[in-house]
Amino acid sequence: MKNNPVVPYILILAFGIGLIFFMSLQGADNKKEIAAEQEGGGETTEANDDGSALVQTCIGCHGGDLTGGVGPSLHGLDEARIVDVLTNGIEGTPMTPGMKNEAEAKAIAEYISTLK
């Protein structure tokens, strides 16, 4: 009996459709949380945070240990420079003005300065 070469593709298609269905159910369950976050009413980090939670937004570009990735290493940077970049941005990069408020930027800068 000869194997049909189309069967694996059909299985992958069925798995993909099923995955999309279950992911949409998950999104429907979380729609109130998602709407609150988009309106700015989601969970916020307090300004008196030590910066470790706030720095999570940096990991995507600067790497898990902030030693560089798409963006440069943050280790050894001056705290004032970090605050300036987070509040004023860098033209021509993903670091847009107003990414963090002054208190958040200071907390992040203080936290990054403690990293070795």
Biopython code that builds the backbone (N, CA, C, O; Angstrom):
import numpy as np
from Bio.PDB.StructureBuilder import StructureBuilder

atoms = [
    (1, "MET", "N", (0.847, -1.180, 0.000)),
    (1, "MET", "CA", (0.000, 0.000, 0.000)),
    (1, "MET", "C", (0.894, 1.245, 0.000)),
    (1, "MET", "O", (1.844, 1.332, 0.778)),
    (2, "LYS", "N", (0.593, 2.182, -0.853)),
    (2, "LYS", "CA", (1.406, 3.375, -1.038)),
    (2, "LYS", "C", (0.931, 4.492, -0.092)),
    (2, "LYS", "O", (-0.269, 4.723, 0.056)),
    (3, "ASN", "N", (1.905, 5.189, 0.552)),
    (3, "ASN", "CA", (1.581, 6.314, 1.438)),
    (3, "ASN", "C", (1.245, 7.550, 0.615)),
    (3, "ASN", "O", (1.890, 7.834, -0.394)),
    (4, "ASN", "N", (0.239, 8.270, 1.053)),
    (4, "ASN", "CA", (-0.163, 9.494, 0.378)),
    (4, "ASN", "C", (0.705, 10.641, 0.903)),
    (4, "ASN", "O", (0.686, 10.887, 2.109)),
    (5, "PRO", "N", (1.464, 11.356, 0.066)),
    (5, "PRO", "CA", (2.345, 12.430, 0.533)),
    (5, "PRO", "C", (1.597, 13.673, 1.006)),
    (5, "PRO", "O", (2.217, 14.574, 1.571)),
    (6, "VAL", "N", (0.306, 13.746, 0.796)),
    (6, "VAL", "CA", (-0.484, 14.913, 1.185)),
    (6, "VAL", "C", (-0.920, 14.828, 2.648)),
    (6, "VAL", "O", (-1.236, 15.853, 3.252)),
    (7, "VAL", "N", (-0.942, 13.649, 3.215)),
    (7, "VAL", "CA", (-1.445, 13.440, 4.575)),
    (7, "VAL", "C", (-0.712, 14.303, 5.610)),
    (7, "VAL", "O", (-1.383, 14.917, 6.440)),
    (8, "PRO", "N", (0.623, 14.384, 5.610)),
    (8, "PRO", "CA", (1.280, 15.246, 6.617)),
    (8, "PRO", "C", (0.849, 16.708, 6.524)),
    (8, "PRO", "O", (0.709, 17.383, 7.544)),
    (9, "TYR", "N", (0.641, 17.186, 5.319)),
    (9, "TYR", "CA", (0.217, 18.572, 5.135)),
    (9, "TYR", "C", (-1.203, 18.802, 5.660)),
    (9, "TYR", "O", (-1.506, 19.852, 6.227)),
    (10, "ILE", "N", (-2.040, 17.832, 5.468)),
    (10, "ILE", "CA", (-3.408, 17.924, 5.988)),
    (10, "ILE", "C", (-3.397, 17.912, 7.508)),
    (10, "ILE", "O", (-4.155, 18.647, 8.141)),
    (11, "LEU", "N", (-2.539, 17.079, 8.101)),
    (11, "LEU", "CA", (-2.430, 17.037, 9.561)),
    (11, "LEU", "C", (-1.918, 18.364, 10.116)),
    (11, "LEU", "O", (-2.422, 18.854, 11.127)),
    (12, "ILE", "N", (-0.924, 18.939, 9.462)),
    (12, "ILE", "CA", (-0.393, 20.236, 9.898)),
    (12, "ILE", "C", (-1.461, 21.313, 9.774)),
    (12, "ILE", "O", (-1.597, 22.156, 10.660)),
    (13, "LEU", "N", (-2.211, 21.293, 8.694)),
    (13, "LEU", "CA", (-3.303, 22.250, 8.496)),
    (13, "LEU", "C", (-4.345, 22.117, 9.607)),
    (13, "LEU", "O", (-4.786, 23.118, 10.172)),
    (14, "ALA", "N", (-4.732, 20.892, 9.915)),
    (14, "ALA", "CA", (-5.734, 20.664, 10.965)),
    (14, "ALA", "C", (-5.203, 21.127, 12.323)),
    (14, "ALA", "O", (-5.928, 21.748, 13.099)),
    (15, "PHE", "N", (-3.937, 20.821, 12.603)),
    (15, "PHE", "CA", (-3.335, 21.260, 13.864)),
    (15, "PHE", "C", (-3.307, 22.790, 13.948)),
    (15, "PHE", "O", (-3.615, 23.361, 14.994)),
    (16, "GLY", "N", (-2.941, 23.448, 12.851)),
    (16, "GLY", "CA", (-2.889, 24.910, 12.835)),
    (16, "GLY", "C", (-4.253, 25.542, 13.052)),
    (16, "GLY", "O", (-4.379, 26.510, 13.801)),
    (17, "ILE", "N", (-5.265, 25.005, 12.407)),
    (17, "ILE", "CA", (-6.622, 25.527, 12.588)),
    (17, "ILE", "C", (-7.082, 25.325, 14.025)),
    (17, "ILE", "O", (-7.700, 26.210, 14.616)),
    (18, "GLY", "N", (-6.779, 24.160, 14.584)),
    (18, "GLY", "CA", (-7.138, 23.895, 15.985)),
    (18, "GLY", "C", (-6.422, 24.839, 16.932)),
    (18, "GLY", "O", (-7.020, 25.342, 17.883)),
    (19, "LEU", "N", (-5.139, 25.083, 16.676)),
    (19, "LEU", "CA", (-4.366, 25.995, 17.515)),
    (19, "LEU", "C", (-4.925, 27.412, 17.454)),
    (19, "LEU", "O", (-5.041, 28.078, 18.483)),
    (20, "ILE", "N", (-5.267, 27.868, 16.277)),
    (20, "ILE", "CA", (-5.865, 29.198, 16.123)),
    (20, "ILE", "C", (-7.182, 29.278, 16.893)),
    (20, "ILE", "O", (-7.458, 30.282, 17.550)),
    (21, "PHE", "N", (-7.980, 28.241, 16.815)),
    (21, "PHE", "CA", (-9.263, 28.213, 17.521)),
    (21, "PHE", "C", (-9.050, 28.335, 19.032)),
    (21, "PHE", "O", (-9.697, 29.153, 19.687)),
    (22, "PHE", "N", (-8.157, 27.532, 19.576)),
    (22, "PHE", "CA", (-7.932, 27.568, 21.025)),
    (22, "PHE", "C", (-7.279, 28.872, 21.474)),
    (22, "PHE", "O", (-7.569, 29.362, 22.566)),
    (23, "MET", "N", (-6.408, 29.438, 20.652)),
    (23, "MET", "CA", (-5.800, 30.723, 21.003)),
    (23, "MET", "C", (-6.839, 31.836, 20.991)),
    (23, "MET", "O", (-6.775, 32.751, 21.812)),
    (24, "SER", "N", (-7.794, 31.770, 20.069)),
    (24, "SER", "CA", (-8.841, 32.799, 20.037)),
    (24, "SER", "C", (-9.748, 32.676, 21.253)),
    (24, "SER", "O", (-10.239, 33.684, 21.762)),
    (25, "LEU", "N", (-9.977, 31.454, 21.725)),
    (25, "LEU", "CA", (-10.754, 31.277, 22.957)),
    (25, "LEU", "C", (-10.022, 31.886, 24.142)),
    (25, "LEU", "O", (-10.638, 32.522, 24.997)),
    (26, "GLN", "N", (-8.707, 31.690, 24.194)),
    (26, "GLN", "CA", (-7.902, 32.267, 25.273)),
    (26, "GLN", "C", (-7.988, 33.787, 25.222)),
    (26, "GLN", "O", (-8.129, 34.435, 26.258)),
    (27, "GLY", "N", (-7.903, 34.354, 24.033)),
    (27, "GLY", "CA", (-8.011, 35.809, 23.891)),
    (27, "GLY", "C", (-9.378, 36.322, 24.297)),
    (27, "GLY", "O", (-9.491, 37.391, 24.897)),
    (28, "ALA", "N", (-10.421, 35.563, 23.974)),
    (28, "ALA", "CA", (-11.774, 35.966, 24.354)),
    (28, "ALA", "C", (-11.928, 35.949, 25.871)),
    (28, "ALA", "O", (-12.620, 36.793, 26.440)),
    (29, "ASP", "N", (-11.287, 34.992, 26.518)),
    (29, "ASP", "CA", (-11.349, 34.933, 27.978)),
    (29, "ASP", "C", (-10.640, 36.118, 28.625)),
    (29, "ASP", "O", (-11.016, 36.553, 29.713)),
    (30, "ASN", "N", (-9.619, 36.637, 27.958)),
    (30, "ASN", "CA", (-8.825, 37.723, 28.528)),
    (30, "ASN", "C", (-9.166, 39.089, 27.938)),
    (30, "ASN", "O", (-8.398, 40.036, 28.112)),
    (31, "LYS", "N", (-10.294, 39.215, 27.249)),
    (31, "LYS", "CA", (-10.576, 40.462, 26.541)),
    (31, "LYS", "C", (-10.714, 41.660, 27.470)),
    (31, "LYS", "O", (-10.348, 42.772, 27.088)),
    (32, "LYS", "N", (-11.230, 41.464, 28.677)),
    (32, "LYS", "CA", (-11.352, 42.595, 29.601)),
    (32, "LYS", "C", (-9.974, 43.079, 30.041)),
    (32, "LYS", "O", (-9.736, 44.284, 30.117)),
    (33, "GLU", "N", (-9.062, 42.147, 30.332)),
    (33, "GLU", "CA", (-7.705, 42.525, 30.717)),
    (33, "GLU", "C", (-6.991, 43.234, 29.574)),
    (33, "GLU", "O", (-6.312, 44.238, 29.788)),
    (34, "ILE", "N", (-7.142, 42.716, 28.368)),
    (34, "ILE", "CA", (-6.498, 43.307, 27.202)),
    (34, "ILE", "C", (-7.030, 44.714, 26.956)),
    (34, "ILE", "O", (-6.251, 45.626, 26.680)),
    (35, "ALA", "N", (-8.326, 44.901, 27.052)),
    (35, "ALA", "CA", (-8.922, 46.223, 26.850)),
    (35, "ALA", "C", (-8.440, 47.200, 27.914)),
    (35, "ALA", "O", (-8.160, 48.359, 27.608)),
    (36, "ALA", "N", (-8.338, 46.744, 29.165)),
    (36, "ALA", "CA", (-7.874, 47.614, 30.240)),
    (36, "ALA", "C", (-6.421, 48.036, 30.012)),
    (36, "ALA", "O", (-6.066, 49.187, 30.268)),
    (37, "GLU", "N", (-5.585, 47.125, 29.538)),
    (37, "GLU", "CA", (-4.192, 47.456, 29.273)),
    (37, "GLU", "C", (-4.074, 48.453, 28.133)),
    (37, "GLU", "O", (-3.251, 49.366, 28.194)),
    (38, "GLN", "N", (-4.882, 48.294, 27.099)),
    (38, "GLN", "CA", (-4.820, 49.206, 25.964)),
    (38, "GLN", "C", (-5.316, 50.595, 26.332)),
    (38, "GLN", "O", (-4.886, 51.583, 25.737)),
    (39, "GLU", "N", (-6.199, 50.681, 27.290)),
    (39, "GLU", "CA", (-6.707, 51.977, 27.731)),
    (39, "GLU", "C", (-5.834, 52.583, 28.811)),
    (39, "GLU", "O", (-6.118, 53.679, 29.294)),
    (40, "GLY", "N", (-4.772, 51.884, 29.199)),
    (40, "GLY", "CA", (-3.892, 52.395, 30.242)),
    (40, "GLY", "C", (-4.371, 52.066, 31.628)),
    (40, "GLY", "O", (-3.785, 52.533, 32.605)),
    (41, "GLY", "N", (-5.413, 51.281, 31.747)),
    (41, "GLY", "CA", (-5.940, 50.929, 33.056)),
    (41, "GLY", "C", (-5.501, 49.568, 33.525)),
    (41, "GLY", "O", (-6.004, 49.055, 34.525)),
    (42, "GLY", "N", (-4.563, 48.978, 32.807)),
    (42, "GLY", "CA", (-4.072, 47.657, 33.183)),
    (42, "GLY", "C", (-3.171, 47.742, 34.393)),
    (42, "GLY", "O", (-3.058, 48.780, 35.045)),
    (43, "GLU", "N", (-2.547, 46.646, 34.668)),
    (43, "GLU", "CA", (-1.655, 46.579, 35.823)),
    (43, "GLU", "C", (-0.481, 47.509, 35.580)),
    (43, "GLU", "O", (0.166, 47.434, 34.535)),
    (44, "THR", "N", (-0.205, 48.371, 36.520)),
    (44, "THR", "CA", (0.904, 49.298, 36.384)),
    (44, "THR", "C", (1.932, 49.013, 37.459)),
    (44, "THR", "O", (1.628, 48.415, 38.492)),
    (45, "THR", "N", (3.141, 49.446, 37.200)),
    (45, "THR", "CA", (4.220, 49.263, 38.152)),
    (45, "THR", "C", (4.391, 50.563, 38.914)),
    (45, "THR", "O", (4.403, 51.647, 38.330)),
    (46, "GLU", "N", (4.519, 50.442, 40.190)),
    (46, "GLU", "CA", (4.687, 51.632, 41.023)),
    (46, "GLU", "C", (6.029, 52.294, 40.746)),
    (46, "GLU", "O", (7.001, 51.617, 40.412)),
    (47, "ALA", "N", (6.086, 53.601, 40.882)),
    (47, "ALA", "CA", (7.308, 54.351, 40.635)),
    (47, "ALA", "C", (8.383, 54.009, 41.654)),
    (47, "ALA", "O", (9.569, 54.186, 41.376)),
    (48, "ASN", "N", (7.992, 53.520, 42.836)),
    (48, "ASN", "CA", (8.984, 53.185, 43.848)),
    (48, "ASN", "C", (9.525, 51.772, 43.666)),
    (48, "ASN", "O", (10.238, 51.270, 44.534)),
    (49, "ASP", "N", (9.197, 51.123, 42.549)),
    (49, "ASP", "CA", (9.730, 49.809, 42.224)),
    (49, "ASP", "C", (11.242, 49.923, 42.096)),
    (49, "ASP", "O", (11.761, 50.973, 41.720)),
    (50, "ASP", "N", (11.949, 48.838, 42.410)),
    (50, "ASP", "CA", (13.406, 48.873, 42.317)),
    (50, "ASP", "C", (13.908, 48.833, 40.882)),
    (50, "ASP", "O", (15.118, 48.868, 40.659)),
    (51, "GLY", "N", (13.029, 48.763, 39.921)),
    (51, "GLY", "CA", (13.419, 48.792, 38.519)),
    (51, "GLY", "C", (13.489, 47.422, 37.883)),
    (51, "GLY", "O", (13.471, 47.315, 36.657)),
    (52, "SER", "N", (13.570, 46.358, 38.689)),
    (52, "SER", "CA", (13.705, 45.022, 38.121)),
    (52, "SER", "C", (12.476, 44.610, 37.322)),
    (52, "SER", "O", (12.609, 43.906, 36.321)),
    (53, "ALA", "N", (11.288, 45.029, 37.736)),
    (53, "ALA", "CA", (10.078, 44.716, 36.973)),
    (53, "ALA", "C", (9.966, 45.632, 35.758)),
    (53, "ALA", "O", (9.536, 45.198, 34.690)),
    (54, "LEU", "N", (10.346, 46.876, 35.916)),
    (54, "LEU", "CA", (10.257, 47.838, 34.819)),
    (54, "LEU", "C", (11.212, 47.494, 33.682)),
    (54, "LEU", "O", (10.916, 47.760, 32.517)),
    (55, "VAL", "N", (12.347, 46.909, 34.015)),
    (55, "VAL", "CA", (13.363, 46.623, 33.008)),
    (55, "VAL", "C", (12.947, 45.471, 32.089)),
    (55, "VAL", "O", (13.621, 45.211, 31.092)),
    (56, "GLN", "N", (11.857, 44.782, 32.403)),
    (56, "GLN", "CA", (11.381, 43.681, 31.557)),
    (56, "GLN", "C", (11.088, 44.146, 30.137)),
    (56, "GLN", "O", (11.221, 43.367, 29.193)),
    (57, "THR", "N", (10.695, 45.395, 29.974)),
    (57, "THR", "CA", (10.415, 45.902, 28.627)),
    (57, "THR", "C", (11.687, 46.093, 27.813)),
    (57, "THR", "O", (11.616, 46.229, 26.591)),
    (58, "CYS", "N", (12.839, 46.106, 28.456)),
    (58, "CYS", "CA", (14.117, 46.322, 27.774)),
    (58, "CYS", "C", (14.694, 45.022, 27.214)),
    (58, "CYS", "O", (15.508, 45.041, 26.291)),
    (59, "ILE", "N", (14.266, 43.900, 27.777)),
    (59, "ILE", "CA", (14.865, 42.613, 27.458)),
    (59, "ILE", "C", (14.711, 42.242, 25.990)),
    (59, "ILE", "O", (15.606, 41.616, 25.421)),
    (60, "GLY", "N", (13.603, 42.609, 25.367)),
    (60, "GLY", "CA", (13.370, 42.246, 23.976)),
    (60, "GLY", "C", (14.479, 42.697, 23.043)),
    (60, "GLY", "O", (14.833, 41.972, 22.114)),
    (61, "CYS", "N", (15.032, 43.876, 23.272)),
    (61, "CYS", "CA", (16.082, 44.399, 22.389)),
    (61, "CYS", "C", (17.486, 44.279, 22.982)),
    (61, "CYS", "O", (18.460, 44.101, 22.251)),
    (62, "HIS", "N", (17.584, 44.375, 24.291)),
    (62, "HIS", "CA", (18.904, 44.426, 24.927)),
    (62, "HIS", "C", (19.337, 43.097, 25.534)),
    (62, "HIS", "O", (20.393, 43.017, 26.161)),
    (63, "GLY", "N", (18.534, 42.056, 25.352)),
    (63, "GLY", "CA", (18.898, 40.721, 25.833)),
    (63, "GLY", "C", (18.466, 40.476, 27.258)),
    (63, "GLY", "O", (18.239, 41.413, 28.022)),
    (64, "GLY", "N", (18.353, 39.196, 27.614)),
    (64, "GLY", "CA", (17.879, 38.796, 28.939)),
    (64, "GLY", "C", (18.735, 39.317, 30.076)),
    (64, "GLY", "O", (18.221, 39.621, 31.153)),
    (65, "ASP", "N", (20.036, 39.423, 29.848)),
    (65, "ASP", "CA", (20.922, 39.941, 30.889)),
    (65, "ASP", "C", (21.368, 41.371, 30.588)),
    (65, "ASP", "O", (22.272, 41.902, 31.233)),
    (66, "LEU", "N", (20.719, 41.984, 29.599)),
    (66, "LEU", "CA", (20.954, 43.376, 29.189)),
    (66, "LEU", "C", (22.376, 43.628, 28.698)),
    (66, "LEU", "O", (22.867, 44.755, 28.754)),
    (67, "THR", "N", (23.043, 42.564, 28.213)),
    (67, "THR", "CA", (24.397, 42.724, 27.679)),
    (67, "THR", "C", (24.386, 42.942, 26.178)),
    (67, "THR", "O", (25.445, 42.970, 25.552)),
    (68, "GLY", "N", (23.218, 43.095, 25.597)),
    (68, "GLY", "CA", (23.123, 43.401, 24.180)),
    (68, "GLY", "C", (22.370, 42.343, 23.413)),
    (68, "GLY", "O", (22.308, 41.181, 23.814)),
    (69, "GLY", "N", (21.823, 42.746, 22.349)),
    (69, "GLY", "CA", (21.062, 41.897, 21.443)),
    (69, "GLY", "C", (20.897, 42.727, 20.189)),
    (69, "GLY", "O", (21.875, 43.045, 19.513)),
    (70, "VAL", "N", (19.658, 43.078, 19.876)),
    (70, "VAL", "CA", (19.403, 44.015, 18.783)),
    (70, "VAL", "C", (19.934, 45.391, 19.190)),
    (70, "VAL", "O", (20.519, 46.118, 18.387)),
    (71, "GLY", "N", (19.711, 45.722, 20.466)),
    (71, "GLY", "CA", (20.222, 46.977, 21.017)),
    (71, "GLY", "C", (21.542, 46.732, 21.726)),
    (71, "GLY", "O", (21.929, 45.581, 21.928)),
    (72, "PRO", "N", (22.240, 47.794, 22.106)),
    (72, "PRO", "CA", (23.549, 47.646, 22.748)),
    (72, "PRO", "C", (23.446, 47.180, 24.200)),
    (72, "PRO", "O", (22.362, 47.146, 24.783)),
    (73, "SER", "N", (24.581, 46.827, 24.761)),
    (73, "SER", "CA", (24.651, 46.457, 26.172)),
    (73, "SER", "C", (24.311, 47.675, 27.030)),
    (73, "SER", "O", (24.702, 48.798, 26.713)),
    (74, "LEU", "N", (23.584, 47.441, 28.109)),
    (74, "LEU", "CA", (23.234, 48.531, 29.019)),
    (74, "LEU", "C", (24.162, 48.586, 30.225)),
    (74, "LEU", "O", (24.102, 49.530, 31.013)),
    (75, "HIS", "N", (25.009, 47.590, 30.372)),
    (75, "HIS", "CA", (25.937, 47.559, 31.498)),
    (75, "HIS", "C", (26.969, 48.674, 31.355)),
    (75, "HIS", "O", (27.508, 48.897, 30.271)),
    (76, "GLY", "N", (27.236, 49.360, 32.437)),
    (76, "GLY", "CA", (28.248, 50.404, 32.451)),
    (76, "GLY", "C", (27.777, 51.759, 31.953)),
    (76, "GLY", "O", (28.566, 52.702, 31.901)),
    (77, "LEU", "N", (26.510, 51.875, 31.587)),
    (77, "LEU", "CA", (26.010, 53.173, 31.132)),
    (77, "LEU", "C", (25.760, 54.089, 32.323)),
    (77, "LEU", "O", (25.405, 53.636, 33.412)),
    (78, "ASP", "N", (25.948, 55.360, 32.100)),
    (78, "ASP", "CA", (25.693, 56.376, 33.113)),
    (78, "ASP", "C", (24.186, 56.460, 33.387)),
    (78, "ASP", "O", (23.380, 56.431, 32.456)),
    (79, "GLU", "N", (23.811, 56.564, 34.663)),
    (79, "GLU", "CA", (22.386, 56.638, 35.025)),
    (79, "GLU", "C", (21.688, 57.808, 34.338)),
    (79, "GLU", "O", (20.553, 57.672, 33.882)),
    (80, "ALA", "N", (22.352, 58.942, 34.263)),
    (80, "ALA", "CA", (21.742, 60.117, 33.636)),
    (80, "ALA", "C", (21.470, 59.854, 32.153)),
    (80, "ALA", "O", (20.463, 60.317, 31.617)),
    (81, "ARG", "N", (22.358, 59.117, 31.490)),
    (81, "ARG", "CA", (22.158, 58.795, 30.071)),
    (81, "ARG", "C", (20.960, 57.872, 29.897)),
    (81, "ARG", "O", (20.174, 58.045, 28.965)),
    (82, "ILE", "N", (20.814, 56.897, 30.784)),
    (82, "ILE", "CA", (19.682, 55.973, 30.705)),
    (82, "ILE", "C", (18.372, 56.732, 30.880)),
    (82, "ILE", "O", (17.422, 56.520, 30.127)),
    (83, "VAL", "N", (18.324, 57.608, 31.868)),
    (83, "VAL", "CA", (17.116, 58.404, 32.117)),
    (83, "VAL", "C", (16.811, 59.279, 30.900)),
    (83, "VAL", "O", (15.658, 59.386, 30.481)),
    (84, "ASP", "N", (17.840, 59.898, 30.338)),
    (84, "ASP", "CA", (17.651, 60.755, 29.172)),
    (84, "ASP", "C", (17.083, 59.970, 27.988)),
    (84, "ASP", "O", (16.156, 60.437, 27.325)),
    (85, "VAL", "N", (17.628, 58.786, 27.718)),
    (85, "VAL", "CA", (17.166, 57.985, 26.578)),
    (85, "VAL", "C", (15.743, 57.503, 26.803)),
    (85, "VAL", "O", (14.930, 57.532, 25.879)),
    (86, "LEU", "N", (15.427, 57.058, 28.019)),
    (86, "LEU", "CA", (14.082, 56.547, 28.291)),
    (86, "LEU", "C", (13.017, 57.634, 28.237)),
    (86, "LEU", "O", (11.866, 57.356, 27.901)),
    (87, "THR", "N", (13.380, 58.847, 28.559)),
    (87, "THR", "CA", (12.392, 59.928, 28.545)),
    (87, "THR", "C", (12.378, 60.689, 27.222)),
    (87, "THR", "O", (11.317, 61.126, 26.776)),
    (88, "ASN", "N", (13.554, 60.856, 26.582)),
    (88, "ASN", "CA", (13.648, 61.656, 25.355)),
    (88, "ASN", "C", (13.856, 60.840, 24.091)),
    (88, "ASN", "O", (13.669, 61.355, 22.988)),
    (89, "GLY", "N", (14.241, 59.575, 24.229)),
    (89, "GLY", "CA", (14.433, 58.702, 23.083)),
    (89, "GLY", "C", (15.712, 58.991, 22.325)),
    (89, "GLY", "O", (16.482, 59.883, 22.682)),
    (90, "ILE", "N", (15.926, 58.212, 21.261)),
    (90, "ILE", "CA", (17.055, 58.394, 20.351)),
    (90, "ILE", "C", (16.475, 58.365, 18.946)),
    (90, "ILE", "O", (15.891, 57.363, 18.533)),
    (91, "GLU", "N", (16.632, 59.452, 18.217)),
    (91, "GLU", "CA", (16.044, 59.556, 16.883)),
    (91, "GLU", "C", (16.584, 58.464, 15.964)),
    (91, "GLU", "O", (17.779, 58.169, 15.965)),
    (92, "GLY", "N", (15.699, 57.880, 15.192)),
    (92, "GLY", "CA", (16.081, 56.860, 14.231)),
    (92, "GLY", "C", (16.212, 55.464, 14.816)),
    (92, "GLY", "O", (16.674, 54.545, 14.140)),
    (93, "THR", "N", (15.806, 55.300, 16.071)),
    (93, "THR", "CA", (15.862, 53.986, 16.716)),
    (93, "THR", "C", (14.496, 53.678, 17.323)),
    (93, "THR", "O", (13.625, 54.546, 17.369)),
    (94, "PRO", "N", (14.309, 52.443, 17.788)),
    (94, "PRO", "CA", (13.050, 52.119, 18.470)),
    (94, "PRO", "C", (12.884, 52.838, 19.822)),
    (94, "PRO", "O", (11.812, 52.781, 20.424)),
    (95, "MET", "N", (13.924, 53.502, 20.289)),
    (95, "MET", "CA", (13.847, 54.232, 21.553)),
    (95, "MET", "C", (13.151, 55.564, 21.305)),
    (95, "MET", "O", (13.796, 56.578, 21.039)),
    (96, "THR", "N", (11.816, 55.542, 21.396)),
    (96, "THR", "CA", (11.019, 56.730, 21.112)),
    (96, "THR", "C", (10.873, 57.602, 22.360)),
    (96, "THR", "O", (10.959, 57.094, 23.478)),
    (97, "PRO", "N", (10.656, 58.893, 22.187)),
    (97, "PRO", "CA", (10.454, 59.773, 23.337)),
    (97, "PRO", "C", (9.240, 59.337, 24.162)),
    (97, "PRO", "O", (8.228, 58.903, 23.612)),
    (98, "GLY", "N", (9.353, 59.457, 25.475)),
    (98, "GLY", "CA", (8.246, 59.163, 26.371)),
    (98, "GLY", "C", (8.021, 57.685, 26.637)),
    (98, "GLY", "O", (6.926, 57.295, 27.044)),
    (99, "MET", "N", (9.033, 56.854, 26.417)),
    (99, "MET", "CA", (8.851, 55.418, 26.672)),
    (99, "MET", "C", (8.530, 55.171, 28.145)),
    (99, "MET", "O", (7.717, 54.307, 28.475)),
    (100, "LYS", "N", (9.160, 55.919, 29.004)),
    (100, "LYS", "CA", (8.929, 55.814, 30.451)),
    (100, "LYS", "C", (8.830, 57.217, 31.016)),
    (100, "LYS", "O", (9.395, 58.167, 30.475)),
    (101, "ASN", "N", (8.083, 57.332, 32.143)),
    (101, "ASN", "CA", (8.050, 58.629, 32.805)),
    (101, "ASN", "C", (9.334, 58.791, 33.625)),
    (101, "ASN", "O", (10.116, 57.850, 33.755)),
    (102, "GLU", "N", (9.538, 59.958, 34.162)),
    (102, "GLU", "CA", (10.783, 60.283, 34.876)),
    (102, "GLU", "C", (11.046, 59.323, 36.038)),
    (102, "GLU", "O", (12.173, 58.860, 36.210)),
    (103, "ALA", "N", (10.024, 59.024, 36.831)),
    (103, "ALA", "CA", (10.207, 58.143, 37.992)),
    (103, "ALA", "C", (10.569, 56.726, 37.561)),
    (103, "ALA", "O", (11.447, 56.097, 38.152)),
    (104, "GLU", "N", (9.892, 56.229, 36.532)),
    (104, "GLU", "CA", (10.201, 54.886, 36.031)),
    (104, "GLU", "C", (11.610, 54.841, 35.445)),
    (104, "GLU", "O", (12.355, 53.888, 35.676)),
    (105, "ALA", "N", (11.972, 55.875, 34.688)),
    (105, "ALA", "CA", (13.298, 55.932, 34.080)),
    (105, "ALA", "C", (14.391, 55.939, 35.148)),
    (105, "ALA", "O", (15.413, 55.270, 34.993)),
    (106, "LYS", "N", (14.182, 56.683, 36.219)),
    (106, "LYS", "CA", (15.174, 56.718, 37.304)),
    (106, "LYS", "C", (15.283, 55.359, 37.991)),
    (106, "LYS", "O", (16.383, 54.910, 38.310)),
    (107, "ALA", "N", (14.145, 54.704, 38.217)),
    (107, "ALA", "CA", (14.162, 53.380, 38.850)),
    (107, "ALA", "C", (14.911, 52.375, 37.974)),
    (107, "ALA", "O", (15.696, 51.573, 38.480)),
    (108, "ILE", "N", (14.670, 52.419, 36.666)),
    (108, "ILE", "CA", (15.367, 51.525, 35.745)),
    (108, "ILE", "C", (16.862, 51.822, 35.731)),
    (108, "ILE", "O", (17.679, 50.902, 35.772)),
    (109, "ALA", "N", (17.221, 53.089, 35.676)),
    (109, "ALA", "CA", (18.631, 53.478, 35.660)),
    (109, "ALA", "C", (19.355, 53.018, 36.922)),
    (109, "ALA", "O", (20.483, 52.531, 36.858)),
    (110, "GLU", "N", (18.699, 53.177, 38.063)),
    (110, "GLU", "CA", (19.298, 52.733, 39.316)),
    (110, "GLU", "C", (19.488, 51.232, 39.328)),
    (110, "GLU", "O", (20.519, 50.735, 39.779)),
    (111, "TYR", "N", (18.494, 50.505, 38.832)),
    (111, "TYR", "CA", (18.595, 49.049, 38.796)),
    (111, "TYR", "C", (19.708, 48.596, 37.852)),
    (111, "TYR", "O", (20.494, 47.717, 38.205)),
    (112, "ILE", "N", (19.785, 49.182, 36.661)),
    (112, "ILE", "CA", (20.807, 48.788, 35.693)),
    (112, "ILE", "C", (22.191, 49.087, 36.221)),
    (112, "ILE", "O", (23.126, 48.333, 35.949)),
    (113, "SER", "N", (22.349, 50.166, 36.969)),
    (113, "SER", "CA", (23.670, 50.509, 37.503)),
    (113, "SER", "C", (24.152, 49.496, 38.540)),
    (113, "SER", "O", (25.345, 49.452, 38.842)),
    (114, "THR", "N", (23.250, 48.683, 39.090)),
    (114, "THR", "CA", (23.659, 47.665, 40.077)),
    (114, "THR", "C", (24.078, 46.373, 39.405)),
    (114, "THR", "O", (24.647, 45.505, 40.068)),
    (115, "LEU", "N", (23.818, 46.211, 38.119)),
    (115, "LEU", "CA", (24.147, 44.969, 37.414)),
    (115, "LEU", "C", (25.646, 44.875, 37.175)),
    (115, "LEU", "O", (26.318, 45.876, 36.928)),
    (116, "LYS", "N", (26.140, 43.687, 37.252)),
    (116, "LYS", "CA", (27.582, 43.446, 37.010)),
    (116, "LYS", "C", (27.770, 42.803, 35.669)),
    (116, "LYS", "O", (28.900, 42.518, 35.275)),
]
sb = StructureBuilder()
sb.init_structure("model")
sb.init_model(0)
sb.init_chain("A")
sb.init_seg("    ")
for serial, (resi, resn, name, xyz) in enumerate(atoms, 1):
    if name == "N":
        sb.init_residue(resn, " ", resi, " ")
    sb.init_atom(name, np.array(xyz, "f"), 0.0, 1.0, " ", f" {name:<3s}", serial, name[0])
structure = sb.get_structure()
